[in-house]
Amino acid sequence: MAAAPGSRRFDLCSVDDVPPGTMKMCEVEDEMVLVTNLDGRFHATQGVCSHQYFELDKGFLTGDSITCALHLSRFSLETGDSLDPPAELPLAVYPVIVEAGRVLIEVASGPLEVNR
């Protein structure tokens, strides 16, 4: 299926690359995107903490949240909301499409949204 008008799709990885309860860092146009699999539900967020630049795949999954290993800020994987300080800005969240065994995101045209 093609992307909706005014948007574009990026193929991030195979569903097999992200077993349930794990995460995988992917790169899209020089930005890092974190793909997580929570019991078969795939999520995609910006891959770096909004508090300070630190890769979130070095953190850990707890329920439906990701915790940054640097300062222990925790974020909702559903909404991107910051759940624990010191981070105040949410993570950018990208709509996920699973198609033909691949994990894709569909985003608006223009630069990929990232909160810093």
Biopython code that builds the backbone (N, CA, C, O; Angstrom):
import numpy as np
from Bio.PDB.StructureBuilder import StructureBuilder

atoms = [
    (1, "MET", "N", (0.844, -1.171, 0.000)),
    (1, "MET", "CA", (0.000, 0.000, 0.000)),
    (1, "MET", "C", (0.895, 1.242, 0.000)),
    (1, "MET", "O", (1.929, 1.272, 0.668)),
    (2, "ALA", "N", (0.501, 2.233, -0.731)),
    (2, "ALA", "CA", (1.287, 3.465, -0.851)),
    (2, "ALA", "C", (0.998, 4.405, 0.324)),
    (2, "ALA", "O", (-0.030, 4.297, 0.992)),
    (3, "ALA", "N", (1.911, 5.307, 0.550)),
    (3, "ALA", "CA", (1.746, 6.308, 1.605)),
    (3, "ALA", "C", (0.608, 7.255, 1.246)),
    (3, "ALA", "O", (0.335, 7.485, 0.068)),
    (4, "ALA", "N", (-0.051, 7.800, 2.256)),
    (4, "ALA", "CA", (-1.115, 8.775, 2.053)),
    (4, "ALA", "C", (-0.529, 10.048, 1.449)),
    (4, "ALA", "O", (0.654, 10.330, 1.634)),
    (5, "PRO", "N", (-1.343, 10.819, 0.729)),
    (5, "PRO", "CA", (-0.843, 12.080, 0.170)),
    (5, "PRO", "C", (-0.262, 12.975, 1.264)),
    (5, "PRO", "O", (-0.843, 13.104, 2.342)),
    (6, "GLY", "N", (0.877, 13.587, 0.985)),
    (6, "GLY", "CA", (1.532, 14.467, 1.948)),
    (6, "GLY", "C", (2.346, 13.735, 2.996)),
    (6, "GLY", "O", (2.825, 14.341, 3.955)),
    (7, "SER", "N", (2.500, 12.432, 2.813)),
    (7, "SER", "CA", (3.300, 11.668, 3.775)),
    (7, "SER", "C", (4.225, 10.731, 3.022)),
    (7, "SER", "O", (4.145, 10.594, 1.802)),
    (8, "ARG", "N", (5.097, 10.097, 3.772)),
    (8, "ARG", "CA", (6.035, 9.136, 3.187)),
    (8, "ARG", "C", (6.273, 8.018, 4.177)),
    (8, "ARG", "O", (6.067, 8.176, 5.381)),
    (9, "ARG", "N", (6.712, 6.882, 3.651)),
    (9, "ARG", "CA", (6.962, 5.706, 4.474)),
    (9, "ARG", "C", (8.443, 5.373, 4.481)),
    (9, "ARG", "O", (9.163, 5.590, 3.507)),
    (10, "PHE", "N", (8.875, 4.832, 5.628)),
    (10, "PHE", "CA", (10.241, 4.341, 5.756)),
    (10, "PHE", "C", (10.192, 2.918, 6.271)),
    (10, "PHE", "O", (9.520, 2.632, 7.262)),
    (11, "ASP", "N", (10.902, 2.029, 5.603)),
    (11, "ASP", "CA", (11.033, 0.636, 6.010)),
    (11, "ASP", "C", (12.151, 0.579, 7.044)),
    (11, "ASP", "O", (13.303, 0.887, 6.737)),
    (12, "LEU", "N", (11.812, 0.187, 8.268)),
    (12, "LEU", "CA", (12.789, 0.199, 9.350)),
    (12, "LEU", "C", (13.506, -1.135, 9.527)),
    (12, "LEU", "O", (14.731, -1.169, 9.641)),
    (13, "CYS", "N", (12.752, -2.233, 9.549)),
    (13, "CYS", "CA", (13.362, -3.529, 9.828)),
    (13, "CYS", "C", (12.331, -4.627, 9.613)),
    (13, "CYS", "O", (11.162, -4.365, 9.330)),
    (14, "SER", "N", (12.790, -5.847, 9.753)),
    (14, "SER", "CA", (11.907, -7.013, 9.717)),
    (14, "SER", "C", (11.260, -7.183, 11.092)),
    (14, "SER", "O", (11.863, -6.843, 12.109)),
    (15, "VAL", "N", (10.039, -7.707, 11.121)),
    (15, "VAL", "CA", (9.416, -7.994, 12.420)),
    (15, "VAL", "C", (10.255, -9.005, 13.200)),
    (15, "VAL", "O", (10.251, -8.995, 14.431)),
    (16, "ASP", "N", (10.970, -9.873, 12.496)),
    (16, "ASP", "CA", (11.816, -10.876, 13.156)),
    (16, "ASP", "C", (13.025, -10.259, 13.846)),
    (16, "ASP", "O", (13.627, -10.889, 14.715)),
    (17, "ASP", "N", (13.389, -9.037, 13.471)),
    (17, "ASP", "CA", (14.514, -8.346, 14.097)),
    (17, "ASP", "C", (14.179, -7.832, 15.494)),
    (17, "ASP", "O", (15.074, -7.460, 16.253)),
    (18, "VAL", "N", (12.878, -7.810, 15.835)),
    (18, "VAL", "CA", (12.441, -7.242, 17.113)),
    (18, "VAL", "C", (11.465, -8.215, 17.784)),
    (18, "VAL", "O", (10.253, -8.011, 17.728)),
    (19, "PRO", "N", (11.985, -9.261, 18.413)),
    (19, "PRO", "CA", (11.111, -10.211, 19.108)),
    (19, "PRO", "C", (10.338, -9.517, 20.240)),
    (19, "PRO", "O", (10.760, -8.457, 20.702)),
    (20, "PRO", "N", (9.228, -10.087, 20.691)),
    (20, "PRO", "CA", (8.473, -9.486, 21.801)),
    (20, "PRO", "C", (9.373, -9.188, 23.000)),
    (20, "PRO", "O", (10.211, -10.000, 23.393)),
    (21, "GLY", "N", (9.170, -7.993, 23.567)),
    (21, "GLY", "CA", (9.930, -7.579, 24.742)),
    (21, "GLY", "C", (11.297, -7.003, 24.440)),
    (21, "GLY", "O", (12.102, -6.795, 25.348)),
    (22, "THR", "N", (11.568, -6.739, 23.147)),
    (22, "THR", "CA", (12.878, -6.190, 22.776)),
    (22, "THR", "C", (12.721, -4.887, 22.003)),
    (22, "THR", "O", (11.611, -4.441, 21.711)),
    (23, "MET", "N", (13.866, -4.291, 21.683)),
    (23, "MET", "CA", (13.902, -3.045, 20.913)),
    (23, "MET", "C", (15.056, -3.092, 19.940)),
    (23, "MET", "O", (16.003, -3.861, 20.104)),
    (24, "LYS", "N", (14.958, -2.254, 18.922)),
    (24, "LYS", "CA", (16.006, -2.170, 17.900)),
    (24, "LYS", "C", (16.114, -0.721, 17.439)),
    (24, "LYS", "O", (15.108, -0.062, 17.177)),
    (25, "MET", "N", (17.351, -0.236, 17.345)),
    (25, "MET", "CA", (17.593, 1.114, 16.853)),
    (25, "MET", "C", (17.736, 1.060, 15.332)),
    (25, "MET", "O", (18.431, 0.199, 14.792)),
    (26, "CYS", "N", (17.072, 1.989, 14.654)),
    (26, "CYS", "CA", (17.124, 2.094, 13.198)),
    (26, "CYS", "C", (17.462, 3.541, 12.846)),
    (26, "CYS", "O", (17.283, 4.445, 13.661)),
    (27, "GLU", "N", (17.943, 3.745, 11.648)),
    (27, "GLU", "CA", (18.291, 5.098, 11.214)),
    (27, "GLU", "C", (17.408, 5.517, 10.059)),
    (27, "GLU", "O", (17.216, 4.761, 9.107)),
    (28, "VAL", "N", (16.866, 6.736, 10.145)),
    (28, "VAL", "CA", (16.039, 7.324, 9.094)),
    (28, "VAL", "C", (16.555, 8.738, 8.849)),
    (28, "VAL", "O", (16.469, 9.602, 9.721)),
    (29, "GLU", "N", (17.080, 8.955, 7.676)),
    (29, "GLU", "CA", (17.563, 10.297, 7.300)),
    (29, "GLU", "C", (18.410, 10.943, 8.396)),
    (29, "GLU", "O", (18.134, 12.068, 8.814)),
    (30, "ASP", "N", (19.423, 10.246, 8.854)),
    (30, "ASP", "CA", (20.360, 10.739, 9.867)),
    (30, "ASP", "C", (19.740, 10.931, 11.245)),
    (30, "ASP", "O", (20.364, 11.544, 12.112)),
    (31, "GLU", "N", (18.547, 10.430, 11.468)),
    (31, "GLU", "CA", (17.921, 10.460, 12.793)),
    (31, "GLU", "C", (17.758, 9.021, 13.271)),
    (31, "GLU", "O", (17.574, 8.109, 12.465)),
    (32, "MET", "N", (17.825, 8.826, 14.573)),
    (32, "MET", "CA", (17.673, 7.505, 15.150)),
    (32, "MET", "C", (16.201, 7.280, 15.521)),
    (32, "MET", "O", (15.557, 8.146, 16.114)),
    (33, "VAL", "N", (15.685, 6.098, 15.159)),
    (33, "VAL", "CA", (14.311, 5.707, 15.475)),
    (33, "VAL", "C", (14.377, 4.395, 16.255)),
    (33, "VAL", "O", (15.025, 3.439, 15.827)),
    (34, "LEU", "N", (13.699, 4.362, 17.402)),
    (34, "LEU", "CA", (13.672, 3.171, 18.230)),
    (34, "LEU", "C", (12.383, 2.400, 17.959)),
    (34, "LEU", "O", (11.284, 2.938, 18.098)),
    (35, "VAL", "N", (12.529, 1.142, 17.575)),
    (35, "VAL", "CA", (11.386, 0.249, 17.365)),
    (35, "VAL", "C", (11.317, -0.690, 18.558)),
    (35, "VAL", "O", (12.317, -1.303, 18.929)),
    (36, "THR", "N", (10.138, -0.803, 19.160)),
    (36, "THR", "CA", (9.934, -1.719, 20.271)),
    (36, "THR", "C", (8.781, -2.658, 19.946)),
    (36, "THR", "O", (7.867, -2.311, 19.198)),
    (37, "ASN", "N", (8.843, -3.847, 20.518)),
    (37, "ASN", "CA", (7.793, -4.838, 20.344)),
    (37, "ASN", "C", (7.288, -5.208, 21.729)),
    (37, "ASN", "O", (7.987, -5.856, 22.509)),
    (38, "LEU", "N", (6.075, -4.789, 22.021)),
    (38, "LEU", "CA", (5.450, -5.104, 23.301)),
    (38, "LEU", "C", (4.358, -6.134, 23.046)),
    (38, "LEU", "O", (3.232, -5.788, 22.688)),
    (39, "ASP", "N", (4.703, -7.392, 23.231)),
    (39, "ASP", "CA", (3.746, -8.491, 23.041)),
    (39, "ASP", "C", (3.069, -8.440, 21.678)),
    (39, "ASP", "O", (1.857, -8.625, 21.572)),
    (40, "GLY", "N", (3.861, -8.186, 20.632)),
    (40, "GLY", "CA", (3.338, -8.164, 19.276)),
    (40, "GLY", "C", (2.828, -6.822, 18.806)),
    (40, "GLY", "O", (2.428, -6.689, 17.650)),
    (41, "ARG", "N", (2.830, -5.820, 19.673)),
    (41, "ARG", "CA", (2.449, -4.451, 19.290)),
    (41, "ARG", "C", (3.731, -3.656, 19.081)),
    (41, "ARG", "O", (4.519, -3.465, 20.007)),
    (42, "PHE", "N", (3.925, -3.203, 17.862)),
    (42, "PHE", "CA", (5.137, -2.458, 17.528)),
    (42, "PHE", "C", (4.910, -0.965, 17.741)),
    (42, "PHE", "O", (3.851, -0.419, 17.432)),
    (43, "HIS", "N", (5.952, -0.327, 18.284)),
    (43, "HIS", "CA", (5.939, 1.122, 18.498)),
    (43, "HIS", "C", (7.218, 1.691, 17.907)),
    (43, "HIS", "O", (8.234, 1.000, 17.821)),
    (44, "ALA", "N", (7.162, 2.955, 17.501)),
    (44, "ALA", "CA", (8.357, 3.643, 17.004)),
    (44, "ALA", "C", (8.388, 5.043, 17.600)),
    (44, "ALA", "O", (7.413, 5.790, 17.528)),
    (45, "THR", "N", (9.525, 5.379, 18.188)),
    (45, "THR", "CA", (9.731, 6.708, 18.769)),
    (45, "THR", "C", (11.095, 7.220, 18.320)),
    (45, "THR", "O", (11.904, 6.480, 17.760)),
    (46, "GLN", "N", (11.328, 8.503, 18.581)),
    (46, "GLN", "CA", (12.682, 8.987, 18.346)),
    (46, "GLN", "C", (13.624, 8.143, 19.183)),
    (46, "GLN", "O", (13.254, 7.686, 20.265)),
    (47, "GLY", "N", (14.820, 7.934, 18.701)),
    (47, "GLY", "CA", (15.734, 7.008, 19.345)),
    (47, "GLY", "C", (16.653, 7.613, 20.371)),
    (47, "GLY", "O", (17.447, 6.898, 20.982)),
    (48, "VAL", "N", (16.567, 8.926, 20.584)),
    (48, "VAL", "CA", (17.424, 9.582, 21.572)),
    (48, "VAL", "C", (16.560, 10.305, 22.596)),
    (48, "VAL", "O", (15.484, 10.811, 22.277)),
    (49, "CYS", "N", (17.043, 10.343, 23.818)),
    (49, "CYS", "CA", (16.330, 10.996, 24.907)),
    (49, "CYS", "C", (16.133, 12.476, 24.603)),
    (49, "CYS", "O", (17.020, 13.132, 24.057)),
    (50, "SER", "N", (14.960, 12.995, 24.962)),
    (50, "SER", "CA", (14.684, 14.415, 24.729)),
    (50, "SER", "C", (15.363, 15.309, 25.769)),
    (50, "SER", "O", (15.411, 16.528, 25.601)),
    (51, "HIS", "N", (15.882, 14.715, 26.835)),
    (51, "HIS", "CA", (16.555, 15.498, 27.870)),
    (51, "HIS", "C", (17.988, 15.824, 27.475)),
    (51, "HIS", "O", (18.383, 16.990, 27.477)),
    (52, "GLN", "N", (18.754, 14.820, 27.143)),
    (52, "GLN", "CA", (20.104, 14.982, 26.625)),
    (52, "GLN", "C", (20.309, 13.902, 25.583)),
    (52, "GLN", "O", (19.700, 12.835, 25.663)),
    (53, "TYR", "N", (21.152, 14.167, 24.616)),
    (53, "TYR", "CA", (21.356, 13.195, 23.550)),
    (53, "TYR", "C", (21.963, 11.923, 24.132)),
    (53, "TYR", "O", (23.144, 11.892, 24.478)),
    (54, "PHE", "N", (21.152, 10.881, 24.236)),
    (54, "PHE", "CA", (21.617, 9.577, 24.682)),
    (54, "PHE", "C", (20.713, 8.538, 24.031)),
    (54, "PHE", "O", (19.489, 8.669, 24.059)),
    (55, "GLU", "N", (21.312, 7.517, 23.451)),
    (55, "GLU", "CA", (20.560, 6.517, 22.709)),
    (55, "GLU", "C", (19.687, 5.697, 23.652)),
    (55, "GLU", "O", (20.170, 5.135, 24.635)),
    (56, "LEU", "N", (18.400, 5.638, 23.338)),
    (56, "LEU", "CA", (17.448, 4.958, 24.205)),
    (56, "LEU", "C", (17.552, 3.437, 24.160)),
    (56, "LEU", "O", (17.055, 2.764, 25.062)),
    (57, "ASP", "N", (18.183, 2.884, 23.138)),
    (57, "ASP", "CA", (18.330, 1.427, 23.107)),
    (57, "ASP", "C", (19.324, 0.942, 24.160)),
    (57, "ASP", "O", (19.452, -0.263, 24.378)),
    (58, "LYS", "N", (20.019, 1.853, 24.805)),
    (58, "LYS", "CA", (20.894, 1.504, 25.922)),
    (58, "LYS", "C", (20.120, 1.469, 27.236)),
    (58, "LYS", "O", (20.654, 1.066, 28.270)),
    (59, "GLY", "N", (18.853, 1.894, 27.190)),
    (59, "GLY", "CA", (17.991, 1.888, 28.363)),
    (59, "GLY", "C", (17.263, 0.570, 28.496)),
    (59, "GLY", "O", (17.722, -0.459, 28.002)),
    (60, "PHE", "N", (16.113, 0.607, 29.173)),
    (60, "PHE", "CA", (15.395, -0.646, 29.380)),
    (60, "PHE", "C", (13.892, -0.437, 29.291)),
    (60, "PHE", "O", (13.362, 0.624, 29.620)),
    (61, "LEU", "N", (13.223, -1.498, 28.831)),
    (61, "LEU", "CA", (11.770, -1.517, 28.715)),
    (61, "LEU", "C", (11.161, -1.965, 30.032)),
    (61, "LEU", "O", (11.627, -2.920, 30.654)),
    (62, "THR", "N", (10.116, -1.267, 30.450)),
    (62, "THR", "CA", (9.359, -1.646, 31.633)),
    (62, "THR", "C", (7.891, -1.463, 31.291)),
    (62, "THR", "O", (7.424, -0.334, 31.139)),
    (63, "GLY", "N", (7.166, -2.555, 31.169)),
    (63, "GLY", "CA", (5.760, -2.451, 30.786)),
    (63, "GLY", "C", (5.650, -1.782, 29.425)),
    (63, "GLY", "O", (6.205, -2.270, 28.441)),
    (64, "ASP", "N", (4.938, -0.669, 29.371)),
    (64, "ASP", "CA", (4.770, 0.055, 28.108)),
    (64, "ASP", "C", (5.570, 1.352, 28.086)),
    (64, "ASP", "O", (5.156, 2.341, 27.480)),
    (65, "SER", "N", (6.735, 1.336, 28.761)),
    (65, "SER", "CA", (7.582, 2.536, 28.792)),
    (65, "SER", "C", (9.039, 2.160, 28.545)),
    (65, "SER", "O", (9.445, 1.006, 28.682)),
    (66, "ILE", "N", (9.804, 3.181, 28.177)),
    (66, "ILE", "CA", (11.254, 3.048, 27.992)),
    (66, "ILE", "C", (11.921, 3.985, 28.991)),
    (66, "ILE", "O", (11.486, 5.123, 29.165)),
    (67, "THR", "N", (12.971, 3.512, 29.642)),
    (67, "THR", "CA", (13.724, 4.327, 30.593)),
    (67, "THR", "C", (15.104, 4.584, 30.029)),
    (67, "THR", "O", (15.811, 3.652, 29.645)),
    (68, "CYS", "N", (15.486, 5.847, 29.979)),
    (68, "CYS", "CA", (16.810, 6.234, 29.506)),
    (68, "CYS", "C", (17.836, 5.865, 30.580)),
    (68, "CYS", "O", (17.644, 6.169, 31.757)),
    (69, "ALA", "N", (18.904, 5.223, 30.178)),
    (69, "ALA", "CA", (19.923, 4.775, 31.123)),
    (69, "ALA", "C", (20.782, 5.922, 31.664)),
    (69, "ALA", "O", (21.445, 5.748, 32.686)),
    (70, "LEU", "N", (20.789, 7.075, 31.017)),
    (70, "LEU", "CA", (21.672, 8.159, 31.443)),
    (70, "LEU", "C", (21.190, 8.829, 32.729)),
    (70, "LEU", "O", (21.933, 8.900, 33.708)),
    (71, "HIS", "N", (19.939, 9.326, 32.729)),
    (71, "HIS", "CA", (19.413, 10.022, 33.907)),
    (71, "HIS", "C", (18.099, 9.425, 34.408)),
    (71, "HIS", "O", (17.438, 10.009, 35.267)),
    (72, "LEU", "N", (17.716, 8.254, 33.870)),
    (72, "LEU", "CA", (16.530, 7.517, 34.301)),
    (72, "LEU", "C", (15.203, 8.203, 33.995)),
    (72, "LEU", "O", (14.202, 7.940, 34.662)),
    (73, "SER", "N", (15.186, 9.079, 32.994)),
    (73, "SER", "CA", (13.907, 9.603, 32.519)),
    (73, "SER", "C", (13.143, 8.453, 31.880)),
    (73, "SER", "O", (13.726, 7.621, 31.184)),
    (74, "ARG", "N", (11.833, 8.410, 32.121)),
    (74, "ARG", "CA", (10.996, 7.338, 31.581)),
    (74, "ARG", "C", (9.935, 7.947, 30.686)),
    (74, "ARG", "O", (9.392, 9.011, 30.982)),
    (75, "PHE", "N", (9.642, 7.257, 29.576)),
    (75, "PHE", "CA", (8.715, 7.757, 28.563)),
    (75, "PHE", "C", (7.689, 6.700, 28.193)),
    (75, "PHE", "O", (8.002, 5.510, 28.143)),
    (76, "SER", "N", (6.467, 7.137, 27.933)),
    (76, "SER", "CA", (5.430, 6.252, 27.423)),
    (76, "SER", "C", (5.729, 5.916, 25.964)),
    (76, "SER", "O", (6.008, 6.811, 25.166)),
    (77, "LEU", "N", (5.671, 4.641, 25.617)),
    (77, "LEU", "CA", (5.875, 4.251, 24.222)),
    (77, "LEU", "C", (4.639, 4.532, 23.383)),
    (77, "LEU", "O", (4.740, 4.670, 22.164)),
    (78, "GLU", "N", (3.477, 4.620, 24.012)),
    (78, "GLU", "CA", (2.231, 4.912, 23.296)),
    (78, "GLU", "C", (2.156, 6.388, 22.888)),
    (78, "GLU", "O", (1.852, 6.708, 21.739)),
    (79, "THR", "N", (2.435, 7.279, 23.843)),
    (79, "THR", "CA", (2.236, 8.717, 23.614)),
    (79, "THR", "C", (3.531, 9.510, 23.499)),
    (79, "THR", "O", (3.532, 10.623, 22.973)),
    (80, "GLY", "N", (4.635, 8.946, 23.989)),
    (80, "GLY", "CA", (5.905, 9.666, 24.036)),
    (80, "GLY", "C", (6.043, 10.549, 25.259)),
    (80, "GLY", "O", (7.106, 11.126, 25.485)),
    (81, "ASP", "N", (4.977, 10.668, 26.060)),
    (81, "ASP", "CA", (4.998, 11.561, 27.224)),
    (81, "ASP", "C", (6.130, 11.203, 28.182)),
    (81, "ASP", "O", (6.442, 10.032, 28.398)),
    (82, "SER", "N", (6.733, 12.244, 28.749)),
    (82, "SER", "CA", (7.736, 12.069, 29.786)),
    (82, "SER", "C", (7.018, 11.712, 31.082)),
    (82, "SER", "O", (6.163, 12.465, 31.548)),
    (83, "LEU", "N", (7.361, 10.568, 31.662)),
    (83, "LEU", "CA", (6.701, 10.089, 32.874)),
    (83, "LEU", "C", (7.508, 10.359, 34.129)),
    (83, "LEU", "O", (6.945, 10.450, 35.221)),
    (84, "ASP", "N", (8.827, 10.488, 33.988)),
    (84, "ASP", "CA", (9.706, 10.755, 35.119)),
    (84, "ASP", "C", (10.755, 11.776, 34.714)),
    (84, "ASP", "O", (11.274, 11.722, 33.599)),
    (85, "PRO", "N", (11.079, 12.723, 35.625)),
    (85, "PRO", "CA", (12.123, 13.693, 35.332)),
    (85, "PRO", "C", (13.490, 13.024, 35.279)),
    (85, "PRO", "O", (13.631, 11.885, 35.724)),
    (86, "PRO", "N", (14.485, 13.698, 34.750)),
    (86, "PRO", "CA", (14.517, 15.123, 34.472)),
    (86, "PRO", "C", (13.956, 15.527, 33.107)),
    (86, "PRO", "O", (13.789, 16.721, 32.860)),
    (87, "ALA", "N", (13.663, 14.588, 32.219)),
    (87, "ALA", "CA", (13.124, 14.965, 30.907)),
    (87, "ALA", "C", (11.779, 15.653, 31.068)),
    (87, "ALA", "O", (10.944, 15.233, 31.868)),
    (88, "GLU", "N", (11.582, 16.716, 30.299)),
    (88, "GLU", "CA", (10.304, 17.428, 30.288)),
    (88, "GLU", "C", (9.615, 17.301, 28.941)),
    (88, "GLU", "O", (8.388, 17.229, 28.873)),
    (89, "LEU", "N", (10.397, 17.273, 27.869)),
    (89, "LEU", "CA", (9.820, 17.148, 26.527)),
    (89, "LEU", "C", (9.459, 15.695, 26.243)),
    (89, "LEU", "O", (10.178, 14.787, 26.661)),
    (90, "PRO", "N", (8.349, 15.462, 25.534)),
    (90, "PRO", "CA", (8.011, 14.093, 25.156)),
    (90, "PRO", "C", (8.910, 13.607, 24.025)),
    (90, "PRO", "O", (9.602, 14.397, 23.383)),
    (91, "LEU", "N", (8.891, 12.311, 23.794)),
    (91, "LEU", "CA", (9.532, 11.745, 22.611)),
    (91, "LEU", "C", (8.582, 11.900, 21.429)),
    (91, "LEU", "O", (7.364, 11.829, 21.594)),
    (92, "ALA", "N", (9.130, 12.109, 20.251)),
    (92, "ALA", "CA", (8.308, 12.059, 19.041)),
    (92, "ALA", "C", (7.914, 10.599, 18.823)),
    (92, "ALA", "O", (8.743, 9.698, 18.953)),
    (93, "VAL", "N", (6.642, 10.374, 18.491)),
    (93, "VAL", "CA", (6.108, 9.039, 18.242)),
    (93, "VAL", "C", (5.695, 8.972, 16.781)),
    (93, "VAL", "O", (5.084, 9.904, 16.259)),
    (94, "TYR", "N", (6.027, 7.879, 16.128)),
    (94, "TYR", "CA", (5.749, 7.721, 14.703)),
    (94, "TYR", "C", (4.742, 6.592, 14.489)),
    (94, "TYR", "O", (4.877, 5.527, 15.092)),
    (95, "PRO", "N", (3.736, 6.806, 13.641)),
    (95, "PRO", "CA", (2.763, 5.754, 13.351)),
    (95, "PRO", "C", (3.435, 4.557, 12.678)),
    (95, "PRO", "O", (4.184, 4.715, 11.714)),
    (96, "VAL", "N", (3.161, 3.368, 13.194)),
    (96, "VAL", "CA", (3.769, 2.132, 12.701)),
    (96, "VAL", "C", (2.777, 1.388, 11.818)),
    (96, "VAL", "O", (1.580, 1.328, 12.101)),
    (97, "ILE", "N", (3.307, 0.828, 10.747)),
    (97, "ILE", "CA", (2.562, -0.056, 9.865)),
    (97, "ILE", "C", (3.375, -1.337, 9.754)),
    (97, "ILE", "O", (4.571, -1.296, 9.464)),
    (98, "VAL", "N", (2.733, -2.462, 9.984)),
    (98, "VAL", "CA", (3.389, -3.753, 9.778)),
    (98, "VAL", "C", (2.795, -4.330, 8.502)),
    (98, "VAL", "O", (1.588, -4.545, 8.390)),
    (99, "GLU", "N", (3.690, -4.576, 7.535)),
    (99, "GLU", "CA", (3.244, -5.006, 6.212)),
    (99, "GLU", "C", (4.251, -5.987, 5.630)),
    (99, "GLU", "O", (5.444, -5.691, 5.557)),
    (100, "ALA", "N", (3.774, -7.144, 5.219)),
    (100, "ALA", "CA", (4.619, -8.165, 4.590)),
    (100, "ALA", "C", (5.848, -8.495, 5.439)),
    (100, "ALA", "O", (6.949, -8.663, 4.915)),
    (101, "GLY", "N", (5.646, -8.586, 6.758)),
    (101, "GLY", "CA", (6.739, -8.954, 7.646)),
    (101, "GLY", "C", (7.746, -7.852, 7.907)),
    (101, "GLY", "O", (8.831, -8.114, 8.426)),
    (102, "ARG", "N", (7.403, -6.627, 7.555)),
    (102, "ARG", "CA", (8.296, -5.489, 7.746)),
    (102, "ARG", "C", (7.643, -4.462, 8.665)),
    (102, "ARG", "O", (6.419, -4.328, 8.690)),
    (103, "VAL", "N", (8.468, -3.739, 9.419)),
    (103, "VAL", "CA", (8.006, -2.654, 10.276)),
    (103, "VAL", "C", (8.329, -1.349, 9.559)),
    (103, "VAL", "O", (9.487, -1.067, 9.248)),
    (104, "LEU", "N", (7.288, -0.554, 9.300)),
    (104, "LEU", "CA", (7.446, 0.718, 8.607)),
    (104, "LEU", "C", (6.850, 1.832, 9.459)),
    (104, "LEU", "O", (6.009, 1.582, 10.323)),
    (105, "ILE", "N", (7.287, 3.053, 9.211)),
    (105, "ILE", "CA", (6.618, 4.217, 9.787)),
    (105, "ILE", "C", (6.118, 5.076, 8.638)),
    (105, "ILE", "O", (6.721, 5.120, 7.565)),
    (106, "GLU", "N", (5.012, 5.754, 8.882)),
    (106, "GLU", "CA", (4.471, 6.704, 7.910)),
    (106, "GLU", "C", (4.429, 8.065, 8.582)),
    (106, "GLU", "O", (3.752, 8.251, 9.593)),
    (107, "VAL", "N", (5.153, 9.009, 8.015)),
    (107, "VAL", "CA", (5.305, 10.327, 8.613)),
    (107, "VAL", "C", (5.003, 11.403, 7.586)),
    (107, "VAL", "O", (5.017, 11.142, 6.383)),
    (108, "ALA", "N", (4.733, 12.601, 8.055)),
    (108, "ALA", "CA", (4.467, 13.732, 7.177)),
    (108, "ALA", "C", (5.720, 14.050, 6.358)),
    (108, "ALA", "O", (6.845, 13.793, 6.788)),
    (109, "SER", "N", (5.501, 14.606, 5.189)),
    (109, "SER", "CA", (6.626, 15.070, 4.382)),
    (109, "SER", "C", (7.391, 16.132, 5.148)),
    (109, "SER", "O", (6.828, 16.822, 5.998)),
    (110, "GLY", "N", (8.663, 16.261, 4.850)),
    (110, "GLY", "CA", (9.510, 17.223, 5.548)),
    (110, "GLY", "C", (10.426, 16.495, 6.504)),
    (110, "GLY", "O", (10.468, 15.264, 6.517)),
    (111, "PRO", "N", (11.170, 17.257, 7.316)),
    (111, "PRO", "CA", (12.110, 16.634, 8.247)),
    (111, "PRO", "C", (11.383, 15.741, 9.256)),
    (111, "PRO", "O", (10.262, 16.040, 9.667)),
    (112, "LEU", "N", (12.024, 14.661, 9.642)),
    (112, "LEU", "CA", (11.474, 13.771, 10.651)),
    (112, "LEU", "C", (11.415, 14.504, 11.978)),
    (112, "LEU", "O", (12.407, 15.092, 12.410)),
    (113, "GLU", "N", (10.256, 14.475, 12.630)),
    (113, "GLU", "CA", (10.076, 15.171, 13.907)),
    (113, "GLU", "C", (10.928, 14.499, 14.982)),
    (113, "GLU", "O", (10.899, 13.279, 15.146)),
    (114, "VAL", "N", (11.689, 15.322, 15.711)),
    (114, "VAL", "CA", (12.478, 14.874, 16.858)),
    (114, "VAL", "C", (12.454, 15.988, 17.897)),
    (114, "VAL", "O", (12.690, 17.148, 17.561)),
    (115, "ASN", "N", (12.175, 15.657, 19.139)),
    (115, "ASN", "CA", (12.173, 16.650, 20.221)),
    (115, "ASN", "C", (13.515, 16.623, 20.942)),
    (115, "ASN", "O", (13.988, 15.575, 21.382)),
    (116, "ARG", "N", (14.107, 17.797, 21.048)),
    (116, "ARG", "CA", (15.415, 17.915, 21.719)),
    (116, "ARG", "C", (15.371, 19.013, 22.749)),
    (116, "ARG", "O", (16.370, 19.269, 23.421)),
]
sb = StructureBuilder()
sb.init_structure("model")
sb.init_model(0)
sb.init_chain("A")
sb.init_seg("    ")
for serial, (resi, resn, name, xyz) in enumerate(atoms, 1):
    if name == "N":
        sb.init_residue(resn, " ", resi, " ")
    sb.init_atom(name, np.array(xyz, "f"), 0.0, 1.0, " ", f" {name:<3s}", serial, name[0])
structure = sb.get_structure()
